[in-house]
Structures are given as structure tokens and as C-alpha cells.
């Protein structure tokens, strides 16, 4: 039976060239990746190294860069083999269809890890978030994160005077504060 325009999208989801995200149970990423690989699937689990300190020792451990996710390339015709893997919750989907992840995004993560550069998870920050600078000459200052073209800035305010100033920062040097969103602000 020939494919109609309605079925062409279904064919795209069965492509062996697409990457998909598998949502896993917390701290089951390595197990899921290992089992899926043993079932013949191509998997990608980006890891980073970090020092964990216990009462009696410090140890270098490898943790998932994107917690609760394993990437799988390929054959979704074997969907039952995927979703019945212990530790797996679901295939990440949009509109009831598995959501393909662009190769460029997976390749970017892979290249960053292979480069040997220091890499670690970072919560997504958006314009309007209240942030604190966590390192460098501006360490400890707090303000509202804004984006101007391709640059990020922290807006420092003197509320009583209704005056503000913006200082350019590297996005990697800021973290969201406990208060999270700035009051009365919305994302444009």
C-alpha cells in the first residue's frame, strides 16, 4: 500500500537515523543504557565526573549529564523491547508520537564530552530569573538575568531609587536563587 501524505510522518518516526530520548527512573540511567545496548540498540548516555564526599572519604564518580534520560538511536518498531526494559518509564513523545532529537544536539553533547572540557549539568535559565553570580569578580551579587542579542547580563537594582544597571556575565557563572522568578516580570 503506497504511503499517503498522512502516513509520511509516521514513516519519519520509524527512521533508523533518528535519536530519541528514553525517560528512566531516577538513578537507573546506566542500567537502562546497558540493557538496551545488550538488546542491540545504539544508546548514548552522556556522563560527567564529579567528586562526591561522604563522611569517611571522597570519591570521583561518573553521573548522567542529563539525569533520567538515555538516548537511543533507531528502530522504534521494537518499542515493546524498549518500554519493557527495567527502569524505563517511557519514550519521550510529542502529540502521541516519539519525538526525534536533532542529530546536531546529540553531536554537540558528544563533542563537548569528548573534548575533555569541564562539563556539568546546569539548570535551564530564562530571561527574568533571579540569579546569583557564583564565581569570579562578581561572586555573590544577585540580580535579574536578561539577554541582549547573544549576551547575558545581570540587572542590579536599587529598588528604593527605581534605578538599575546591567553587567555582562557568562551564563555558566550564574545560578538561579531560591526566589526563582523575579516578581512582576514575564518572559518576552
N, C-alpha and C positions, 0 to 999 in steps of 0.2 A: 504494500500500500504506500503510495507516494506521500511524502511529507507536505502538509499544507502550511501556510504561514502561521497558523495557530500552533502547530506542533514543532515548528523550528526552534522555539525557545526551549522546549523540553529536550531536544537534541543537544542544545548547548550545555545543559546540566549534566549530561552523561559523558561529556568530553573527558578523555583521559589526560588532557593537558591542564586542567583547572586545579587549583588548590582550594581546599575547603577547610573550615575550622570545625574542630570537634570540641564541644563543651564537655569538660570532665568534672568529676568530683574533686574537691579540694585535696591537694597533695597526692593525686593519683595520675598526674600527667606522665611521669616516667613509665609507670606500669602500662598505661593505655598505649603509649608510643611503642613500647617493647612488644606488647601482644599484637597490635596492628601490624607491625613490621614482620612478626613471625607468621602472620596470616597472608603475607605477600604484598601488603600495601606499602607505598612510599610515604614515609612520615617525616616531619620536621618538627623538632622540639627545641626551640632556642633556649639555651641555658646561659646563666652568668654565674660567676664565682663571687662569693662573699664570705667574710669571716663571721661565724656565729660564736657567741660567747656563752658558755654555761658556767655554773658555779666553779667547777674544777678545771676547766680547760677552754681553749679557743680552737676552733677547727675551721678550715676552709671547706665550704660546701658549695655544690652546684645546685642552683634553684632555677625554676622556669622563669624566663624573662616576662612572659605573659601568663600569669597564673590562671589555671583552669582551662587552658587551651592547648590543643595539639593540632598541627596542620597535617592534612592528608591530601596527597595528590592522586586524583584519579577516579577509579572505577566505582561510581555510586550505584551500579547495577547490583553490587554486593552490599547494599545498605544494611541488610539484616546482620551480616558479619560485623559491621561497624557498630551499630547501636546495641548489639548484644555483648560487646566487649566489656568485661568487668571494669567499672569505674567511669564508663561513658554515660553522659546524660542525653546528649542529642547532637545532631549535625546542625550547626548554626544556619538558620534559614531566614528568608525574607519572602513574605507573601506565600508561605507554604512550600516554597522551593528552596533547595540548598543554595546558599549564597556563595558564588565563586569569588575568590580573593584574587585581585590582580597580581600577576607574576612579579611585577615591579616592586610591590610592597614586601613580598616574601624575599625577593632577591636583596632588597635593601637591608632587611634584618640579617639575612645570611652574611652579606658582605661586611656589615658592621661587626658581627661576632668574629668572623674570620680575620678581620684586620688586626685583632688583638687590642683594639682601643677599649678603654674602660666603658662598660655599658651596664646599665642597671634599669630596673623598672621605674617609671615615672608616671604619676597620675596625670591624666589629661587636664590641662589648664585652659581656661577660656577667658576671653576679654571680660572684665567685670569681676573676676575672682579677687578676693582679698588674699594677698600673698606676703610672705616674709622672705627676705634675701637670706640664704643660708650659708653663703661663703663669699670671700673676697672683701674688698674695702668697704662695701655697703652692708656687710653682715649684720643682721638683726633689725634692719629697718623694715617697716611694714607699709603697705600701700595697696593700691588697686592696679591690677595688671591691665594694660591696654596694648593694642597692636596698631602700629602705624606703618603701613606698607609691609616690609618684611622684617621690621624691627619691633622688639618688645620693650615696653617701658613700664616702670612702676610709678604711679602717680602718688606723690606725697602731698598730704593736705594739712592745712591749718584750718580746721573746721570753724573755729570761732571767727576767723577773719574772712572766711569764704574764699581762700586763696589756695592754689595748688601749683605744684611743679612736677614735671615728669623727668625721670632719669632713665637712661637706656640701660638695660640689663640683658644678660644671657638667660634664656629661658631655663637652662639647666641649673642655674644658681638660685632659683626661687622655688618655694613650696607653698601650697595652699595653707592658710591659717585655719584655726579651729572655727572661726566665724564664717568661713567659706565665701559666700556671695556677698558683695558689697550691698548695703541697704539701699533700696530705691533705684538700683541700677538694673538695666536689662541689656541683653546681648543684641547688638545690631545685626 
